[in-house]
Structures are given as C-alpha cells and as structure tokens.
Amino acid sequence: EENPSVEVPIGDFFALGHGKTYQVNSLPVAVNPNGGMNSYWPMPFKKGFKITVTNEHHEDVKGFFYQITYSKTAVEEDAAYFHAQWRRSMTKRTYPEHVIIDDIKGKGNYAGTFLSWMQYSDCWWGEGEVKFFIDGDKEYPTICTTGTEDYFGGAWNFGGDYISTFGQTY
C-alpha cells in the first residue's frame, strides 16, 4: 500500500494511554503486569509486510524487545485487512467534537475505539460530538453522537458531581 495501514503510537495501539503501563485483558490485546504487550488482531497480507518503530521521545529507549509471529497461508481474495488510525483532538466549549474515523471507504467492520482523556477545563467532563466520516462523507458524518460521555457509557460526569458554570451542584 502507498500509506501505512497502521500508524499508531505503541502505547495507544495496546490500549495504554498517557505513557502509563497497566494490565489490559481483552480478546485482541493483552498487557501483562510486567509490561509485556501482545496483539492478536488478524492482519492478513499477500506479498509481505513492513513494521517500523520510531522513538519520538526526547530520551533513548533502553531494552526494546519484540517478537512477530506469523504464518504463511493463503489469503482469500475478499479478506478484510487490518487498519488503525490515531489522532489527538483538543475541543472547545463552543464547538466540541472528536473525529474518530474519517476517509473510510468500502466494506469492512469497525472493531472499536480506545480513548485516553485529559481534562483541561474545571467543572467540565469533556462533552464533544463523536463523529465517524465514512464512504465520502463531507459536511455531515454517517455517525454523530451526543457526546463522549455518552459514547463511552458514562453520561453526567461518569457518576461524579457535576458543577455547572452557574455554581449549582447536581
């Protein structure tokens, strides 16, 4: 392919946010207590593949170890290929939005979203429309939710106190 199918920071690919390491136990991804990271996503290829790792941190990485296990088998003509996107967004209160995917075309299955969240505004839990632009969407996305807190199932401040800009506590 002309562009990488997966271009994601390692931590985010393994569902680790903010440079932290913690245990993850899911069907496609596992992170063990001592930091071993495993991915079990099927990633078929016909002719070959290329994996590159780039350190963009200001310090050298010491002790980087990896193992890639694969099997040479026939790939069906209509096989689905693995793709992953990564992005960072900073919302504004006036028009908060987070684009999860864009420029996706054709047949496929959406597997899910991993989100690391940092709150830069007091008394505000991160409202923002979650948008999916699919099959040539331009102005209006195929999927548009009411907000990140609803998309991740935690509405109304994920169970904590919500203080409005008028000072009332709900």
C-alpha positions in Angstrom: 0.0 0.0 0.0 1.0 3.6 -0.5 0.3 4.6 3.1 0.7 2.6 6.3 -2.4 0.5 7.3 -1.5 1.1 10.9 0.3 4.3 12.2 -0.3 4.5 15.9 1.9 5.1 19.0 2.8 1.7 20.5 1.1 2.5 23.9 -2.2 3.6 22.3 -2.1 0.5 20.0 -2.0 -1.7 23.1 -4.8 0.4 24.9 -2.3 2.2 27.2 -2.8 5.9 27.5 -0.7 8.8 28.8 2.6 6.9 28.8 1.4 4.6 31.6 1.6 0.8 31.7 -1.3 -1.1 33.3 -2.8 -4.5 32.8 -5.2 -5.0 29.8 -7.0 -8.2 29.3 -9.1 -8.4 26.1 -9.6 -10.8 23.2 -7.4 -8.8 20.7 -4.9 -7.1 23.1 -3.2 -8.2 26.4 -0.8 -6.2 28.5 0.8 -8.2 31.3 1.6 -6.8 34.8 5.3 -6.5 34.0 4.6 -4.7 30.7 4.6 -7.4 28.1 2.3 -6.3 25.3 0.6 -8.7 23.0 -1.7 -8.2 20.0 -3.8 -10.9 18.5 -5.5 -8.9 15.7 -5.7 -10.9 12.5 -3.5 -9.0 9.9 -3.5 -10.8 6.6 -1.0 -9.9 3.9 -0.5 -11.3 0.4 3.0 -10.3 -0.6 4.7 -9.0 2.5 4.6 -6.6 5.4 6.7 -3.9 6.9 6.9 -2.9 10.5 8.8 0.2 11.7 9.1 1.6 15.2 10.2 5.2 15.7 11.2 6.7 19.0 9.9 10.3 19.1 10.6 10.8 22.8 13.5 13.1 23.8 15.2 10.2 25.6 16.6 6.9 24.2 14.6 3.8 24.8 16.5 1.0 26.5 15.7 -2.6 26.3 13.2 -2.6 23.5 12.2 -6.3 22.6 9.7 -7.6 20.1 8.6 -10.8 18.5 6.5 -11.1 15.4 4.8 -14.5 14.8 3.1 -15.1 11.5 2.0 -17.9 9.3 2.3 -18.2 5.5 -1.2 -19.2 4.5 -3.4 -18.5 1.5 -5.3 -15.2 1.9 -8.8 -15.2 0.5 -9.5 -12.7 -2.3 -12.1 -10.8 -0.3 -10.2 -10.9 3.0 -10.6 -7.9 5.3 -7.3 -6.1 6.0 -6.5 -4.5 9.4 -6.3 -0.7 9.6 -5.8 1.5 12.7 -6.0 5.3 12.9 -4.6 7.6 15.7 -5.4 11.2 16.3 -5.3 13.8 19.0 -8.0 16.5 19.4 -8.4 19.4 21.7 -12.0 20.6 22.0 -13.5 24.0 22.6 -16.6 24.6 24.6 -18.2 26.5 21.7 -18.0 23.6 19.2 -16.6 20.4 20.8 -16.1 17.5 18.5 -13.9 14.4 18.2 -13.5 12.7 14.8 -12.9 9.0 15.5 -12.6 7.9 11.9 -12.5 9.7 8.5 -11.9 8.9 4.9 -13.0 5.2 5.3 -14.4 3.7 2.1 -15.8 0.4 1.2 -16.9 -2.8 3.0 -15.5 -3.6 6.5 -16.0 -4.0 10.2 -15.4 -1.4 12.9 -13.8 -3.0 15.9 -13.8 -0.2 18.4 -12.2 2.8 20.0 -9.5 3.4 22.7 -9.6 6.8 24.2 -7.2 8.5 26.7 -8.7 11.6 28.2 -7.2 14.6 29.9 -9.4 17.3 31.2 -8.0 20.8 30.8 -11.1 22.7 32.0 -12.5 22.7 35.5 -16.2 21.7 36.0 -16.4 20.2 32.5 -16.1 16.5 31.8 -15.4 16.5 28.1 -18.6 17.0 26.2 -17.9 16.6 22.5 -19.7 15.1 19.5 -18.1 11.9 18.4 -18.0 11.7 14.6 -17.4 8.9 12.0 -16.9 10.1 8.4 -17.5 7.1 6.1 -17.8 6.5 2.4 -17.1 10.0 1.2 -19.0 12.0 3.9 -18.1 15.6 3.8 -20.1 18.1 6.0 -22.3 15.5 7.8 -20.8 12.3 9.2 -22.6 8.9 8.9 -22.4 8.6 12.7 -22.6 11.5 15.1 -23.2 11.0 18.8 -24.4 13.4 21.5 -21.0 13.4 23.3 -18.0 11.5 24.5 -19.5 10.8 27.9 -22.5 9.1 26.3 -20.4 7.3 23.7 -18.3 5.6 26.5 -21.4 4.9 28.6 -20.8 7.3 31.5 -23.2 10.2 31.0 -23.5 13.0 33.5 -19.8 13.1 34.6 -19.4 9.3 35.0 -21.2 9.3 38.3 -19.4 12.3 40.0 -20.7 15.7 41.0 -21.4 18.0 38.1 -21.0 21.7 38.8 -22.5 24.0 36.2 -21.0 27.3 35.2 -23.7 28.9 37.4 -22.3 27.1 40.5 -25.2 24.7 41.2 -24.2 21.2 42.1 -26.2 18.4 40.6 
